Amino acid sequence: MADLLEITEKKLEEKLAEDITVIDMRDVNPFTDYFVIATARNPRHADSLAEEVIKASEEAGFTLRTREGAEGSTWILVDFNEVIVHIFTEEARSLYKLENLWGDLPISHYPSAD
């Protein structure tokens, strides 16, 4: 079975999400291993990104816990337990600044700059 984090990152990149960031939550959160944060061009793109991540993950055998954020939302949360995906429009991402809340944790960007 493919790794859920890898599936999520690749699907977001494939569907043209921007600034894909991963925060390693394993040492501070018993409910999830990773936050994945991505920027969508607009609310419609955010909806599409969420649906594509859900579809690819479920096809790989992972079970969706919940999806939050109505159609047209500027912030959509997709929860697969060990990976929680936050999809924002650029404006919402600038407003909520999740990376700043967890700035002391290991943060990586996808694709890596190697």
N, CA, C and O of each residue as an XYZ file, in Angstrom:
456
protein
N       0.846     -1.187      0.000
C       0.000      0.000      0.000
C       0.888      1.245      0.000
O       1.828      1.353      0.787
N       0.577      2.165     -0.881
C       1.358      3.398     -0.969
C       1.166      4.236      0.295
O       0.159      4.115      0.992
N       2.133      5.068      0.566
C       2.117      5.949      1.726
C       1.107      7.088      1.514
O       1.130      7.753      0.478
N       0.238      7.306      2.480
C      -0.801      8.322      2.375
C      -0.223      9.720      2.173
O      -0.747     10.495      1.374
N       0.835     10.044      2.878
C       1.456     11.353      2.720
C       1.938     11.541      1.282
O       1.725     12.597      0.686
N       2.576     10.534      0.737
C       3.085     10.602     -0.634
C       1.937     10.756     -1.635
O       2.029     11.557     -2.564
N       0.877     10.003     -1.450
C      -0.293     10.102     -2.335
C      -0.850     11.526     -2.306
O      -1.147     12.115     -3.346
N      -0.982     12.059     -1.108
C      -1.537     13.397     -0.935
C      -0.676     14.451     -1.619
O      -1.185     15.285     -2.367
N       0.613     14.412     -1.364
C       1.528     15.393     -1.959
C       1.503     15.317     -3.480
O       1.397     16.339     -4.158
N       1.600     14.112     -4.008
C       1.632     13.948     -5.465
C       0.332     14.401     -6.122
O       0.361     15.041     -7.173
N      -0.802     14.077     -5.516
C      -2.088     14.472     -6.100
C      -2.247     15.984     -6.077
O      -2.722     16.573     -7.049
N      -1.856     16.618     -4.980
C      -1.938     18.077     -4.907
C      -1.052     18.730     -5.964
O      -1.462     19.687     -6.620
N       0.148     18.215     -6.125
C       1.054     18.771     -7.136
C       0.483     18.547     -8.531
O       0.477     19.458     -9.359
N       0.008     17.344     -8.784
C      -0.549     16.998    -10.096
C      -1.712     17.918    -10.471
O      -1.880     18.268    -11.639
N      -2.504     18.301     -9.487
C      -3.684     19.137     -9.731
C      -3.393     20.625     -9.519
O      -4.306     21.438     -9.369
N      -2.095     20.962     -9.510
C      -1.616     22.343     -9.539
C      -1.860     23.157     -8.271
O      -2.038     24.373     -8.335
N      -1.870     22.489     -7.124
C      -1.864     23.226     -5.862
C      -0.522     23.947     -5.747
O       0.480     23.516     -6.318
N      -0.520     25.025     -5.017
C       0.698     25.812     -4.849
C       1.188     25.734     -3.410
O       0.417     25.483     -2.485
N       2.484     25.954     -3.244
C       3.119     26.049     -1.923
C       2.686     24.903     -0.993
O       2.157     25.140      0.093
N       2.916     23.677     -1.429
C       2.558     22.493     -0.645
C       3.566     22.346      0.487
O       4.766     22.199      0.253
N       3.063     22.388      1.715
C       3.899     22.369      2.906
C       3.451     21.240      3.822
O       2.255     21.005      3.994
N       4.421     20.541      4.410
C       4.120     19.434      5.322
C       4.697     19.768      6.693
O       5.869     20.122      6.822
N       3.849     19.648      7.714
C       4.292     19.857      9.096
C       4.237     18.506      9.799
O       3.193     17.855      9.829
N       5.354     18.093     10.357
C       5.454     16.816     11.070
C       4.896     16.995     12.478
O       5.496     17.665     13.317
N       3.735     16.383     12.722
C       3.021     16.537     13.993
C       3.222     15.347     14.938
O       2.638     15.315     16.021
N       4.029     14.385     14.543
C       4.111     13.118     15.289
C       4.525     13.281     16.744
O       4.078     12.504     17.587
N       5.355     14.253     17.068
C       5.820     14.413     18.448
C       4.900     15.255     19.325
O       5.106     15.332     20.536
N       3.885     15.889     18.731
C       3.048     16.793     19.519
C       1.552     16.499     19.448
O       0.776     17.083     20.204
N       1.140     15.617     18.567
C      -0.293     15.392     18.376
C      -0.593     13.901     18.293
O      -0.115     13.234     17.375
N      -1.369     13.362     19.223
C      -1.666     11.929     19.193
C      -2.706     11.542     18.146
O      -2.946     10.353     17.937
N      -3.326     12.515     17.485
C      -4.413     12.230     16.554
C      -4.014     12.233     15.093
O      -4.748     11.709     14.255
N      -2.866     12.810     14.768
C      -2.431     12.867     13.383
C      -0.908     12.880     13.321
O      -0.239     13.294     14.268
N      -0.375     12.425     12.201
C       1.071     12.449     11.992
C       1.529     13.689     11.233
O       2.587     14.248     11.521
N       0.726     14.111     10.263
C       1.143     15.221      9.408
C      -0.017     16.155      9.099
O      -1.157     15.723      8.925
N       0.295     17.440      9.034
C      -0.570     18.432      8.416
C       0.030     18.699      7.045
O       1.232     18.932      6.924
N      -0.791     18.664      6.030
C      -0.384     19.088      4.698
C      -1.183     20.345      4.398
O      -2.409     20.355      4.504
N      -0.478     21.402      4.025
C      -1.115     22.687      3.733
C      -0.823     23.031      2.282
O       0.320     22.949      1.831
N      -1.869     23.417      1.554
C      -1.695     23.767      0.143
C      -2.573     24.963     -0.198
O      -3.589     25.217      0.448
N      -2.158     25.686     -1.221
C      -2.909     26.849     -1.678
C      -3.583     26.537     -3.002
O      -2.974     25.987     -3.919
N      -4.866     26.905     -3.079
C      -5.650     26.779     -4.302
C      -5.811     28.163     -4.935
O      -5.758     29.181     -4.245
N      -6.004     28.185     -6.231
C      -6.155     29.464     -6.943
C      -7.452     30.187     -6.577
O      -7.510     31.417     -6.594
N      -8.493     29.414     -6.246
C      -9.795     29.991     -5.926
C     -10.628     28.913     -5.229
O     -10.201     27.760     -5.179
N     -11.802     29.252     -4.692
C     -12.608     28.247     -3.994
C     -12.985     27.039     -4.859
O     -13.040     25.916     -4.358
N     -13.238     27.253     -6.117
C     -13.572     26.128     -7.017
C     -12.386     25.169     -7.147
O     -12.562     23.951     -7.126
N     -11.195     25.715     -7.278
C      -9.983     24.896     -7.343
C      -9.790     24.147     -6.028
O      -9.387     22.984     -6.031
N     -10.077     24.806     -4.903
C      -9.961     24.154     -3.594
C     -10.884     22.937     -3.516
O     -10.477     21.875     -3.045
N     -12.126     23.094     -3.979
C     -13.064     21.961     -4.001
C     -12.517     20.813     -4.827
O     -12.573     19.655     -4.412
N     -11.991     21.137     -5.993
C     -11.442     20.118     -6.891
C     -10.252     19.409     -6.260
O     -10.143     18.186     -6.344
N      -9.359     20.165     -5.630
C      -8.200     19.565     -4.963
C      -8.651     18.598     -3.871
O      -8.131     17.487     -3.769
N      -9.614     19.019     -3.060
C     -10.103     18.158     -1.978
C     -10.688     16.871     -2.536
O     -10.391     15.788     -2.032
N     -11.506     16.975     -3.559
C     -12.133     15.786     -4.136
C     -11.096     14.843     -4.747
O     -11.225     13.625     -4.623
N     -10.087     15.379     -5.395
C      -9.038     14.550     -6.003
C      -8.200     13.836     -4.936
O      -7.847     12.668     -5.100
N      -7.885     14.537     -3.851
C      -7.130     13.907     -2.754
C      -7.956     12.798     -2.129
O      -7.432     11.721     -1.846
N      -9.230     13.043     -1.911
C     -10.106     12.025     -1.329
C     -10.191     10.807     -2.246
O     -10.042      9.672     -1.792
N     -10.426     11.039     -3.507
C     -10.560      9.940     -4.478
C      -9.289      9.083     -4.537
O      -9.363      7.857     -4.456
N      -8.136      9.724     -4.677
C      -6.875      8.989     -4.777
C      -6.564      8.217     -3.499
O      -6.085      7.085     -3.557
N      -6.833      8.818     -2.363
C      -6.544      8.172     -1.081
C      -7.468      6.980     -0.843
O      -7.020      5.923     -0.397
N      -8.749      7.149     -1.141
C      -9.685      6.037     -0.968
C      -9.383      4.895     -1.935
O      -9.516      3.725     -1.575
N      -8.977      5.227     -3.154
C      -8.592      4.188     -4.119
C      -7.387      3.390     -3.626
O      -7.233      2.219     -3.973
N      -6.537      4.019     -2.823
C      -5.356      3.342     -2.268
C      -5.677      2.593     -0.981
O      -4.793      1.971     -0.391
N      -6.939      2.646     -0.537
C      -7.346      1.877      0.630
C      -7.449      2.647      1.929
O      -7.664      2.046      2.981
N      -7.303      3.959      1.886
C      -7.408      4.773      3.096
C      -8.853      5.237      3.276
O      -9.574      5.455      2.302
N      -9.264      5.384      4.536
C     -10.632      5.761      4.847
C     -10.697      7.220      5.272
O      -9.975      7.649      6.171
N     -11.562      7.972      4.621
C     -11.779      9.367      4.961
C     -12.499      9.448      6.298
O     -13.539      8.820      6.492
N     -11.944     10.217      7.209
C     -12.609     10.439      8.502
C     -13.653     11.534      8.359
O     -14.806     11.359      8.754
N     -13.238     12.681      7.784
C     -14.179     13.784      7.581
C     -13.627     14.770      6.560
O     -12.419     14.869      6.343
N     -14.545     15.485      5.951
C     -14.209     16.615      5.082
C     -15.013     17.787      5.610
O     -16.232     17.699      5.759
N     -14.329     18.883      5.891
C     -14.999     20.077      6.398
C     -14.759     21.226      5.434
O     -13.701     21.339      4.816
N     -15.762     22.067      5.325
C     -15.692     23.189      4.399
C     -16.691     22.961      3.287
O     -16.531     22.048      2.477
N     -17.720     23.788      3.247
C     -18.762     23.657      2.232
C     -18.212     24.026      0.862
O     -17.148     24.634      0.745
N     -18.948     23.648     -0.163
C     -18.570     24.015     -1.521
C     -18.395     25.525     -1.584
O     -19.246     26.277     -1.111
N     -17.291     25.961     -2.167
C     -17.016     27.386     -2.268
C     -16.270     27.971     -1.083
O     -16.041     29.180     -1.032
N     -15.885     27.124     -0.120
C     -15.146     27.609      1.051
C     -13.738     28.025      0.674
O     -13.172     27.557     -0.314
N     -13.188     28.913      1.481
C     -11.797     29.340      1.274
C     -10.826     28.496      2.090
O      -9.612     28.655      1.965
N     -11.352     27.597      2.928
C     -10.529     26.661      3.711
C     -11.274     25.334      3.767
O     -12.385     25.254      4.291
N     -10.660     24.310      3.232
C     -11.226     22.962      3.255
C     -10.263     22.065      4.012
O      -9.055     22.092      3.777
N     -10.807     21.275      4.917
C     -10.017     20.328      5.698
C     -10.424     18.916      5.297
O     -11.609     18.584      5.278
N      -9.437     18.092      4.978
C      -9.661     16.689      4.624
C      -8.879     15.860      5.637
O      -7.653     15.952      5.703
N      -9.586     15.051      6.425
C      -8.975     14.321      7.539
C      -8.975     12.823      7.258
O     -10.026     12.188      7.180
N      -7.774     12.275      7.108
C      -7.573     10.835      6.954
C      -6.885     10.250      8.186
O      -6.160      9.261      8.079
N      -7.103     10.841      9.327
C      -6.479     10.470     10.594
C      -5.002     10.775     10.604
O      -4.603     11.790     11.174
N      -4.155      9.930      9.991
C      -2.714     10.188     10.098
C      -2.242     11.361      9.246
O      -1.158     11.896      9.484
N      -3.026     11.765      8.272
C      -2.714     12.948      7.462
C      -3.966     13.822      7.413
O      -5.051     13.361      7.058
N      -3.790     15.090      7.776
C      -4.873     16.060      7.673
C      -4.437     17.115      6.667
O      -3.385     17.738      6.814
N      -5.258     17.303      5.650
C      -4.943     18.227      4.563
C      -5.757     19.505      4.743
O      -6.977     19.462      4.902
N      -5.065     20.639      4.717
C      -5.692     21.960      4.779
C      -5.487     22.612      3.419
O      -4.353     22.849      3.005
N      -6.584     22.901      2.726
C      -6.514     23.538      1.416
C      -7.125     24.931      1.562
O      -8.294     25.079      1.918
N      -6.319     25.932      1.282
C      -6.723     27.330      1.438
C      -6.673     28.058      0.105
O      -5.920     27.683     -0.793
N      -7.484     29.104     -0.015
C      -7.201     30.103     -1.038
C      -6.031     30.926     -0.501
O      -5.714     30.861      0.687
N      -5.399     31.687     -1.368
C      -4.239     32.472     -0.936
C      -4.590     33.450      0.185
O      -3.826     33.619      1.135
N      -5.751     34.090      0.066
C      -6.161     35.060      1.072
C      -6.386     34.391      2.437
O      -5.953     34.907      3.467
N      -7.063     33.246      2.428
C      -7.337     32.543      3.688
C      -6.044     32.020      4.313
O      -5.878     32.063      5.532
N      -5.144     31.534      3.488
C      -3.878     31.026      4.031
C      -3.091     32.157      4.688
O      -2.481     31.963      5.739
N      -3.105     33.311      4.081
C      -2.427     34.470      4.675
C      -3.084     34.899      5.976
O      -2.405     35.354      6.897
N      -4.391     34.757      6.057
C      -5.123     35.157      7.251
C      -4.877     34.200      8.425
O      -4.607     34.651      9.539
N      -4.965     32.889      8.189
C      -4.882     31.922      9.281
C      -3.457     31.513      9.646
O      -3.208     31.162     10.799
N      -2.528     31.547      8.715
C      -1.097     31.336      8.969
C      -0.802     30.103      9.839
O      -0.127     30.213     10.863
N      -1.306     28.937      9.431
C      -1.079     27.713     10.210
C       0.400     27.406     10.405
O       0.800     26.909     11.458
N       1.211     27.699      9.396
C       2.645     27.434      9.536
C       3.241     28.198     10.706
O       4.146     27.700     11.375
N       2.746     29.399     10.961
C       3.253     30.185     12.088
C       2.853     29.585     13.426
O       3.616     29.653     14.389
N       1.661     28.995     13.494
C       1.217     28.367     14.740
C       2.105     27.186     15.128
O       2.324     26.921     16.310
N       2.606     26.488     14.126
C       3.403     25.280     14.358
C       4.849     25.476     13.911
O       5.524     24.511     13.554
N       5.323     26.715     13.929
C       6.640     27.060     13.406
C       7.817     26.384     14.081
O       8.905     26.339     13.506
N       7.634     25.851     15.293
C       8.742     25.195     15.983
C       8.848     23.709     15.624
O       9.739     23.021     16.121
N       7.957     23.210     14.773
C       7.980     21.801     14.355
C       8.686     21.661     13.015
O       8.834     22.639     12.282
N       9.127     20.435     12.690
C       9.751     20.223     11.379
C       8.762     20.508     10.243
O       7.672     19.937     10.192
N       9.162     21.394      9.344
C       8.338     21.775      8.199
C       9.137     21.520      6.929
O      10.309     21.885      6.834
N       8.482     20.884      5.948
C       9.130     20.664      4.659
C       8.192     21.125      3.558
O       6.986     21.274      3.760
N       8.775     21.346      2.389
C       7.999     21.796      1.243
C       8.070     20.751      0.150
O       9.097     20.098     -0.034
N       6.970     20.594     -0.578
C       6.903     19.605     -1.644
C       6.685     20.356     -2.955
O       5.877     21.284     -2.990
N       7.361     19.998     -4.008
C       8.454     19.027     -3.995
C       9.666     19.610     -3.291
O       9.843     20.826     -3.223
N      10.484     18.732     -2.778
C      11.651     19.199     -2.032
C      12.592     19.924     -2.953
O      12.635     19.654     -4.153
N      13.337     20.832     -2.405
C      14.255     21.666     -3.197
C      15.598     21.007     -3.406
O      16.587     21.700     -3.649
N      15.666     19.668     -3.319
C      16.957     18.961     -3.470
C      17.537     19.136     -4.823
O      18.612     18.608     -5.107
